[in-house]
C-alpha cells in the first residue's frame, strides 16, 4: 500500500495507505480512496490510473 501511495503521489493522485486509518497493524495492505467532489471524468481517470499502478505493484 505504501508503494502504491508513493507511485500515485508521483502522478498527482492522493490515496490513503490503510495504516493511517487504524490503530492496529491490520490494514497495511489496504488503501482508502478519498474524495468529496461529485464524480467527474478526472476522478474516473485517477481511479483507472490507481488500478493500473496497483496491477504494476503486483507483478
N, C-alpha and C positions, 0 to 999 in steps of 0.2 A: 504494500500500500504506500509506503514511503517513496519507493522508486517511482511508482505511478504518479504520486503527488508532485515529485520533482520534475518529471517529464512534462506533465500537464502545465505546471507553472512556467516552464520554459516557453510554452506556446501561449501563455497569457490566460490559461484556464485554471481557475481555483477550485480544488476539491478538498474535502477534509479527510485526512487519514483517520481511520476509525479510532485509534488510541486516544485521540483528542476528546472523544465523547464518552470515555469510560474511565472509571477509577480502577478497573482491573486490566489485566493483560489479554482479555478475551477477544478483542476486536482489532488486533494488529494487522489482520489480512482483509479488513473491510475498509470501504470508503464511504463518504457521505457526499451526496450531490446537493449543494445548497443553491437555491435561487429564490428570489422574491419578486421577480418580474413575471409578467404574463409570458406564456410560451411564445417563442419567436423563431424565425429561421436561424438566427445567430445562436440561440440556445441549442437548437436541434443540431447544428453543425458542431458545437462544442461537445455535446453528448456523443455524437458519432466519433469525434476525434478521441475522446477519452476511451471509447470502446476499442478503437484501433491501437491506442497506446497500451491498453490492458492486454490485448492479444499479443503485442510485441513483447511485453514483460513475461508472458507465459512461455515463450519459446526458449 
